[in-house]
Amino acid sequence: MQLKPIYTAIMLSAPLWLTGCESGIPNPIGNPPPRERTEVLVDNYEKYDAIPLSRKTILLNEGFDNNTRGWKVGSGTDYTMAIAAGVLSISTVSTARQSTIPVTDLKETDNFEIEARLSNFQAVSSNGGTALIWGSSPGSAYFFRGNPYSGTIEIGRETRTTITESGFMNGEMYKVLTVRKVKHLYYYFINGTYISKEMVNSFYGPSIGFEGGRNTNTRIDYLKVSRLTL
């Protein structure tokens, strides 16, 4: 009969021993390690902020502080392309002009984003407007073009989709063009607003840059290219 209270005491003290708190006796099992915080990836790529910065590896961050990367610049009777004061400027009259550089680290099989900011965007003909171009070789490229004269956006390769966007890019207001490639689709954004999407096709070449159409003036103050880890 003397064993019963001893047994009860042991049972009452067991929870204290397991917690390793009130009893002062260490917990031999140990506490579980804290969980690592991970950024949630939103599987809706039509949302501009669906992909956190931690999943983007910068391949190119061009601020146009100089021309060490070899952008095409120069002037002629009907065009001027120049880099000065952190800006790539393109002015054309009768013919379209391109300024591009190769980005060989970017592969067409990658998931990626290309983003550029433009201002002073003006065009005075239906053949004008400025395009962000990529997957480019001489004479062929993917286009994300805006024309304030016609109020349209063109996306795609040789056969392009035309979207009416009244009042698109005129005067001094900045516009940020973003192209996001995920698996077999391109997603297009203007100032973080989703515009459209289309199927992916093969690159023509490794170059990325800009095209000024006829009678067009524009200024570009940055270009970023990122590989996405999804």
N, C-alpha and C positions, 0 to 999 in steps of 0.2 A: 504493500500500500504506500510505501514511501517513494516509489518510482514515479507515480502519476504526476505530482506537481513538478518534478524535475523535467519530465518529458514535455509538459505544457510550456515551461519556460523556454525550452529549446525551440519549440515551434513558434513562439511569439517573437523570439529574437531573429529568426531566419530571414524575414523580409528586410530587416535593418542590415544584416550582413550582406545580402545580395545587392542592396543599393549602394553600399559603401559610403553612406552619408552619415546618418545620426549615430551609428555605432562606432564610427571612426576606423572600421576595419576595411582595408582596401578591397575593391571588387576584382577578383582574380580573372574574371572574364573580360573586363575592360569595357569602356564606352565605345560605341560605334563611331567611326570617323565622320566628320561633318560632310554632308553632300556638297559636291562642287556645283556652283551655279552655272547653268548653261543658258545661252540666249536662245529663245524659242524661234524657230524658223516657221514663218507663216506660209503655208503652202497655197498661196494665192498670189501669183506673180503679177497680177494686174494692180496690186497695191504697191505703190512706189516704195514704201518703207518695209516691204515684206522681208528684205534681206538685210540683216544687221552688218555693221562695218567689220565685225570680227570675221565675217565670211568672205571678205573682199581682199584680194591681194593686188596691190597697185602695180601695174606694169608700166604705166606712163602717166606722169603728172606734169603737164606742160603749162607753164605760166607765161610763156613768150617774153621772158626777161632778156633773152638773147636768141641767137639762131645757131647754137652749137649742134642742134639735131639736123640741120640742113633743110629747112623748109624752103620751098621754091618761092623766091621773091624776085622783084624786078619791075620794070615798067616798059611800056611800048606806046604806040600811038593810040591805043584804045583800052589800055588797062594799067593798073598799078597794084602791086602786091608788096607789102612791106611789114616788117616787125619793128616796133618802136614803143617804148614806155609800157611794156607789158601787154601789147595788143598786136594781133595779126589782123591787118586790114586788107580788104579786097575790094577794088573798084573796077568795074568793067563798063564797056560801051556796047560794042557790036558782037562780041563773042564771049562765050563762057570761059572761065579760067579756073584751074585747080591748083591747090597747094597741098601736098601730102608728104608723109614720111612713112617708111616701112616700120612696122611693129612686129618683128619676127617672133617675139615671145608669145604672141597671141595665135592660137591655133583654131581652125574652124570647128574642131571637135570640142573646144572648151565651152563652158558656160561663162558668160562675160557681160560686162556693162561698159558702154561708151557714153560719156557725157560731155557736153560743151555748152558754154554760155556765150550768147551773141547779143549785140546791141546795135543801135543805129541802123536797124534793118530796113532797107528801102529798096523798092523795085518799081520800075515804071513801064513794064510790059508783061504780057502773059508768059513770056519765056524767061523771065527774071527769077529772082529769089536766090536764097543761099541754101546749100545742102551740106549736112554732115554726111561724109561718105566713108565707107570701110570695105574690107574684103576687096580692095581695089587693085587694078592693074591699068596701064594706059588705055583709056577708052571705055572701060567697063568698071562698074562698082555697084554696091548697094547705096541707096539714097534715103535720106530723111530730109526732105526739102520743104521749106515754107516760102510762099510768095504772097506778100501783102497786097500786091496789085490785083491779083485774081481772088485773093481770100481763100487759097487752097493749100493743102499739104499733100505731098507725094511721098509714098513709101514704097520700097521694093527695089528690084533690079531693072532689067530692060523693060519689062511689062510692069508698070507701077500702078498702085492703087491711089486714087485721088480722093481726098476728103475735103469737104468744104468747111472752112473755119474762118468765118467772117471776122475781119479786123485782126487777123493773125500778124503779129510782128510788124509794127510800123513805128517810125520815129526812134526815139532814144531809149525806149523801154527794153530792159533785158529780158531775154527768153532763154531758158535752159532746156536743151534737147537731150533726151536720154533714150538710148536703145539698150534693152536688156535681152540677152539671148539665153534661154533655158531649154535644154534638150532640143526639140524640133520646132520651137516657136521663137519669134521675135516679138517683144512688147515695146510699144512706143509711148513716151511720156513728154509732155510739155509743161515746164514748171511744176513737176511732180504730179500732174494730172494725167491719168491714163487716156490714150487716144485710140489706139487700135493694136491689133496683132496680126501676124501673118506667118506662114510656113517658112522654114529655113531652107536655103539652097547653098550650094558650095561657093566658097570664096573664088573670086577671080585672081586675087593676089593678096599680098600681106599689108598693103598700104592703108593708112587712115588719114583723113584730113577734111578738106572743105572745097566746095565748088561755088563760085559766084556766077550766076547766070547772066544773061545780057542785061545791060543797063541796071546794074545792081551795085549797091554799096553796103558793106557790112563790116563789123568789127567782132573779133573773137578774143576773149580774154582768158579762157582756160579750156583745156581738153584733158579729160581723165579716162584712162582705160584700166579696167580691173578684171581679174579672173575671179570667178565665183566658186566657192566651195559649198556644195549643196548636199 
